[in-house]
Amino acid sequence: MKEIMSFIRINKVNATKAALADGGFPAFTCRKCLGRGKKSIDMELLNTVLAAGELPLNDVGSHLTEATRLIAKRFFTLIVENEDVEKAVDIIIETNQTGNPGDGKIFVLPLEESYSVRTGQASGASR
């Protein structure tokens, strides 16, 4: 089993929930979070733009003035069988990809075992 963790834009939450459920992954957790990726800022360009008194009116321009600002995101996590990882990751990418910085990040981790709280039954790779 694998754990898929993904950070996505807030405005993509409903589409992601629907796409995962439609794709056969109805069980997941979604949490509010704040953070930022590693954006490389061209300081020479930034100084030129600031000196001219102009900032681009787009997602990139709005983030240039605060190099350490945290951005509201959503954190999805879901557990899938090993053979379903590629399908789940593809669904998340297809639903969230805009081609702009800040689209998100996906991490896939091994999951050794799991337990049902209700029954105490164990399942997973080592059982």
C-alpha positions, 0 to 999 in steps of 0.5 A: 500500500502507498500513501499519496500526499498532495498540496493543491490550490484551494479553488481545485478542491471540489473538482479534485474530490469529484475526480477522485471519487469518480476514479474509484478513490472515494476515501481521502482526507483534505486539510487546510494548510499554509505554505509555499514552494521554492519559486526562483525570483529574478531579482534584476527583473523584480527591481526593474519592474518595481522601479517602473512602478508596475507589477504584472497583473497575474498570479506570479506578479502578486507574489513578487512583493513578498518573498516569504508570504505563506499561501493558503493551500489544501492538503489531500492524503489518500491510501491506495494499493500499489497498483493504483498509485499511477491512476490516482496520481494521474487524476490529481495531476489532470484535475489540478494542472494549470501550467502556472507556478503554484499548481501543487506537489505530490508525494508518494510514500510506502505504507507498511501496515494499517489497522481498523480502529473498530475491529483491531484487524491489521492489514498491509504489506507485512501482514 
